[in-house]
Amino acid sequence: MKYTSLPNSDIKVSKICLGTMTFGNQNNIQEAKEQMNYALENGINFFDTAELYPVPATASKYADTERIIGNWMSEKANRKDIVLATKIAGPGDYTKHIRTNGFSKEALFEAVDGSLKRLKTDYIDLFQLHWPERESNFFGKRGFKYIEEDKWSENFENVLQTLKKLIDSGKIRQVGLSNENPWGVMKFLGLSKKQLPKMITIQNPYSLLNRLFEVGNAEICMRENTGLLAYSPLGFGVLSGKYLKGNLPEDSRLKLFPNLKRFSGEKSMRATQLYMEIASKNNLSLTQMSLAFVNSQPFVTSNIIGASKLSQLKENIESIKINLSQEVLKEIEEVHERIPNPAP
C-alpha cells in the first residue's frame, strides 16, 4: 500500500480508502466485516462512511452502515488503527427522514453525536458535509440555475464556527466537503482565514468517465493544499466493463439503482469500450487501469473504492501496484478528447 497525509494535518492515510455505502444493503453484516478485515490486512487504514448510508437512503436503514463499522471496531478493538471519515447529510426531500434543519448548529451537533455513538468512538478523524445546503449543480447536474431566494446560501461562517466548537471539544479532528463546486470550496477556504477550520478535503466523483473535477476544483486543490477524495472511480462499476454489450448483471448497481442512468448512457458505454481496448492492448484489466489513472493524479489524496464482492475488493486494492506508462496515458487522453465526461 502507498500512504499520504490528509492535507494540513499529520493524519497518515492509505492512498486507497474503503468506501462503505454498500454495508447493510448490498452487503450483509458478515460480508461487510470480511471486507473491512481484508482491507485492513492489506494496508488500508482509511474508511469512509456517512450517516446517510447504506444507499439508497431509507428511514428503516438509517445509519446502519455506521453501526456495522462501530460494532466491528469494538469487536476488534482496533479503533487506533483506523482513520475514520463520516458525513452529515445535506438538506432535501431525500433526507427529510433524518432532519430538516440543514447545517444549523443543532444539526451539526446532533449529527456528530449520533455518529460517535453508532461508531462507538469518542472522535471522528474527518467530518464532512455530504453536499451543499444551497441549491447548486451537484450530483450529475450539468447546468446551473441560480435561485435568488435560497435560505441556505449564506450559512458558511456559522457552519465553520460550529465546526470549530466541535474540533475544540475533541469530537472531530479535521473537516472536509463533499459534492462541492469551486465557488463553495473557495467560500469556505476564504472564511478559514478568520481563525476558523480549514476544509482540507473535497469528496467528489472522479473517474475516466467524469473528469469535471479538473475544471476548477483541481487547481484549487493544488494551490490551496486541499485534497480530493475521489469517489465513484469506476463510474458506478461501469469501468469494470461488466455492462458492455448490453449486459446487466442481476446483482449489479445499475440493476439495483436504475435511476442512475447517466452512468449507462450511449456515450458512457462507447467511451468504456474504447478504454477497454486500451487496457486489453496493454495487458491490464479495465478496472485496474481506471483506478491507476485516478491514483496517479497529483490532486488526489485518496481513492475511495467500493465493492459488493470480496473478489472485486482484491482487484481494486491491487491497482495501487500499477503505474501507467506515458503511452497509455496518451491514449487515455485521446479518448477523453473524443468523448469528454459522458457520466457527470
C-alpha positions in Angstrom: 0.0 0.0 0.0 1.0 3.6 -0.5 0.3 6.3 2.0 -0.1 10.0 2.1 -1.4 12.5 4.7 -4.6 14.4 4.8 -3.6 18.0 3.8 -2.6 20.4 6.6 -2.5 17.5 9.1 -0.4 14.8 10.5 -3.1 12.1 9.7 -1.5 9.4 7.6 -3.9 7.7 5.2 -3.7 4.9 2.7 -3.9 6.1 -0.9 -6.8 3.8 -1.3 -9.8 4.3 1.0 -12.5 1.8 1.7 -15.9 3.1 0.8 -18.8 1.5 2.8 -22.1 2.7 1.3 -23.0 -0.9 0.4 -22.7 -2.2 4.0 -26.2 -3.0 5.3 -27.9 -3.2 1.9 -25.9 -4.9 -0.9 -23.6 -6.4 1.7 -24.8 -8.1 4.8 -23.0 -7.7 8.1 -20.7 -10.7 7.7 -19.7 -9.6 4.2 -19.0 -6.1 5.4 -16.8 -7.5 8.2 -14.9 -9.6 5.7 -14.3 -6.6 3.5 -13.0 -4.5 6.5 -10.8 -7.3 7.7 -9.3 -7.8 4.2 -8.8 -4.1 3.7 -7.0 -3.6 7.0 -4.9 -6.7 6.5 -3.8 -5.3 3.1 -2.7 -1.9 4.3 -5.9 0.2 4.0 -6.3 2.3 7.2 -8.8 4.9 5.8 -12.5 4.1 5.9 -15.2 6.4 4.6 -18.9 6.3 5.7 -21.9 8.6 6.3 -24.9 8.8 8.4 -26.9 8.5 5.2 -25.6 5.0 4.4 -26.5 2.5 3.2 -27.8 3.7 -0.1 -30.5 4.1 -1.2 -31.3 6.1 1.9 -34.3 4.9 3.8 -35.7 5.6 7.3 -35.7 1.9 8.1 -32.0 1.5 7.4 -30.8 5.0 8.5 -27.2 4.9 9.7 -27.0 1.1 9.7 -23.5 1.3 8.0 -22.1 3.3 10.8 -23.5 0.8 13.3 -21.8 -2.1 11.4 -18.5 -0.3 11.4 -18.8 0.6 15.1 -19.6 -2.9 16.1 -16.7 -4.3 14.1 -14.2 -1.8 15.6 -15.5 -2.6 19.1 -15.2 -6.4 18.5 -11.6 -6.0 17.1 -10.5 -3.2 19.5 -8.8 -1.6 16.5 -10.0 2.0 16.5 -6.4 3.2 16.8 -5.6 1.5 13.5 -8.4 3.3 11.5 -8.6 6.8 10.1 -12.4 7.3 10.1 -14.3 9.7 7.9 -18.1 10.2 8.1 -20.6 12.9 6.8 -23.6 14.8 7.8 -26.5 14.5 5.3 -27.4 17.7 3.5 -31.0 19.0 3.3 -33.6 17.9 0.8 -36.5 15.6 0.2 -34.1 12.6 0.1 -33.1 13.2 3.7 -36.2 14.6 5.4 -36.4 11.3 7.4 -33.1 12.4 9.0 -33.6 16.1 9.8 -34.8 19.3 8.1 -32.6 22.0 9.6 -29.6 21.8 7.2 -26.2 22.5 8.7 -27.5 24.5 11.7 -25.6 24.4 15.0 -28.2 22.0 16.3 -28.0 19.7 13.2 -24.2 19.6 13.3 -24.0 18.7 17.0 -26.8 16.1 16.6 -25.1 14.5 13.6 -21.7 14.3 15.2 -23.0 12.9 18.5 -25.1 10.4 16.6 -22.2 9.2 14.5 -19.9 9.0 17.6 -22.5 6.8 19.4 -23.1 4.5 16.4 -19.4 4.2 15.6 -18.6 3.5 19.2 -15.8 6.0 19.3 -15.1 9.3 21.0 -13.6 11.1 18.0 -14.0 11.3 14.2 -10.9 11.9 12.2 -12.6 13.7 9.2 -16.1 15.1 9.4 -17.6 16.1 6.0 -20.6 18.0 4.7 -22.2 15.4 2.4 -23.5 18.0 -0.1 -24.1 21.8 -0.1 -27.1 23.3 1.7 -27.7 25.7 -1.2 -29.2 24.8 -4.5 -26.4 24.1 -7.0 -25.5 21.7 -9.8 -24.1 18.8 -7.9 -25.0 15.0 -8.2 -24.7 15.0 -12.0 -26.5 18.2 -12.9 -24.7 19.7 -15.9 -26.3 23.1 -15.9 -26.6 25.8 -13.2 -29.9 27.6 -12.3 -29.5 30.5 -9.9 -32.1 30.7 -7.2 -32.0 34.1 -5.5 -34.3 33.2 -2.6 -32.0 30.4 -1.2 -32.2 30.4 2.6 -29.0 28.3 2.9 -26.7 30.3 0.7 -25.0 32.4 3.4 -24.6 29.9 6.3 -20.9 29.3 5.6 -19.4 31.2 8.5 -21.9 29.8 11.0 -21.1 26.3 9.9 -17.4 26.9 10.4 -17.9 28.4 13.8 -19.9 25.4 14.9 -17.3 23.0 13.5 -14.6 24.9 15.4 -16.6 24.2 18.6 -16.7 20.5 17.7 -13.0 20.4 17.0 -12.2 22.3 20.2 -14.3 19.7 22.1 -12.2 16.9 20.7 -15.2 15.2 18.9 -13.7 15.8 15.4 -10.1 16.3 14.2 -10.5 17.7 10.7 -13.3 18.8 8.4 -14.0 18.5 4.7 -16.5 18.9 1.9 -18.3 16.6 -0.5 -20.1 17.1 -3.8 -19.0 20.7 -3.7 -18.3 23.2 -6.5 -15.4 25.7 -6.8 -17.4 28.7 -5.5 -18.4 26.8 -2.4 -14.9 25.5 -1.8 -13.3 29.0 -2.1 -16.0 30.5 0.1 -15.1 28.1 2.9 -11.4 28.4 2.3 -11.6 32.2 2.4 -13.5 32.2 5.7 -11.0 29.8 7.3 -8.6 32.7 7.3 -10.7 34.2 10.2 -9.1 31.6 12.5 -11.8 29.1 11.6 -11.3 25.5 10.5 -10.0 24.8 7.0 -11.8 22.3 4.8 -8.8 20.1 4.0 -10.6 17.6 1.6 -13.2 17.5 -1.1 -15.0 14.2 -1.7 -16.3 14.4 -5.3 -16.8 12.0 -8.1 -13.8 11.5 -10.4 -13.1 8.8 -13.0 -12.3 8.3 -16.6 -16.0 8.9 -17.3 -16.2 12.1 -15.2 -13.2 14.4 -15.0 -15.2 17.5 -14.3 -13.2 18.0 -11.1 -10.3 19.1 -13.3 -12.3 22.2 -14.3 -11.8 24.5 -11.3 -11.5 22.2 -8.3 -8.2 20.6 -9.3 -6.5 23.9 -9.4 -7.9 24.8 -6.0 -6.5 21.6 -4.6 -3.0 22.2 -5.9 -2.9 25.9 -5.0 -4.7 25.8 -1.6 -3.3 22.4 -0.3 -6.6 20.7 -0.3 -7.1 17.1 -1.4 -9.6 15.2 -3.5 -11.1 12.1 -2.0 -12.3 10.6 -5.3 -15.5 8.6 -5.2 -17.1 6.5 -8.0 -13.6 6.0 -9.6 -15.2 3.1 -11.6 -18.2 5.1 -12.6 -20.7 3.1 -10.6 -19.0 -0.1 -11.8 -19.3 0.8 -15.5 -15.5 0.9 -15.8 -15.2 -2.7 -14.7 -16.5 -3.5 -18.2 -19.3 -5.7 -16.9 -22.0 -3.7 -18.6 -20.6 -3.8 -22.1 -22.5 -5.4 -24.9 -25.8 -4.7 -23.1 -25.0 -6.9 -20.1 -26.9 -6.0 -16.9 -26.0 -8.5 -14.1 -28.8 -9.2 -11.6 -26.9 -8.1 -8.5 -25.2 -5.1 -10.1 -25.6 -1.5 -9.0 -27.1 -0.3 -12.3 -29.7 -3.1 -12.0 -30.5 -2.2 -8.4 -30.4 1.6 -8.9 -31.9 2.2 -12.4 -32.3 5.9 -11.6 -28.6 6.4 -12.1 -28.8 6.2 -15.9 -26.1 8.8 -16.5 -23.5 6.1 -16.0 -25.0 3.8 -18.6 -25.8 6.2 -21.5 -24.7 5.5 -25.0 -21.6 7.8 -24.7 -20.5 6.3 -21.5 -20.6 2.8 -23.0 -18.8 3.9 -26.1 -16.1 5.6 -24.1 -15.9 2.5 -21.8 -15.4 0.2 -24.9 -12.5 2.4 -26.1 -10.9 2.4 -22.6 -11.3 -1.4 -22.5 -9.4 -1.7 -25.8 -6.5 0.4 -24.4 -6.4 -1.8 -21.3 -6.5 -5.1 -23.2 -3.8 -3.9 -25.6 -1.5 -3.2 -22.6 -2.3 -6.4 -20.7 -4.3 -4.5 -18.0 -7.7 -5.1 -16.7 -10.0 -2.1 -17.3 -10.7 -1.9 -13.6 -7.1 -1.6 -12.6 -6.3 0.8 -15.4 -9.2 3.0 -14.4 -8.2 3.0 -10.7 -4.5 3.5 -11.5 -5.4 6.6 -13.5 -7.2 8.1 -10.5 -4.4 7.1 -8.1 -1.8 8.9 -10.3 -3.4 12.3 -10.2 -1.4 14.9 -8.1 -4.6 16.4 -6.6 -5.9 13.1 -5.3 -5.3 12.4 -1.7 -7.1 9.1 -1.6 -9.2 7.0 -4.0 -12.4 5.7 -2.4 -13.1 2.2 -3.7 -16.4 0.3 -3.1 -17.1 -3.3 -3.7 -20.0 -5.6 -3.2 -17.8 -8.8 -3.5 -14.5 -9.6 -1.9 -13.0 -10.5 -5.3 -13.8 -7.0 -6.5 -12.1 -5.5 -3.4 -9.0 -7.6 -4.0 -8.7 -6.4 -7.6 -9.3 -2.8 -6.6 -6.6 -2.9 -3.9 -4.1 -4.4 -6.4 -4.4 -1.3 -8.6 -2.1 0.5 -6.2 0.8 -1.5 -7.7 0.2 -0.3 -11.3 2.0 2.7 -12.8 0.6 3.7 -16.2 3.1 4.4 -19.0 3.1 7.7 -20.8 1.8 5.8 -23.9 -1.2 4.5 -22.0 -1.9 8.0 -20.6 -1.6 9.5 -24.1 -4.2 7.0 -25.4 -6.5 7.8 -22.5 -6.3 11.5 -23.3 -7.2 10.8 -26.9 -10.4 9.0 -25.8 -11.2 11.8 -23.4 -10.8 14.4 -26.1 -13.3 12.4 -28.3 -15.9 11.7 -25.5 -15.3 14.0 -22.6 -17.2 13.4 -19.3 -20.1 11.3 -20.5 -21.2 10.5 -16.9 -21.1 13.7 -14.9 
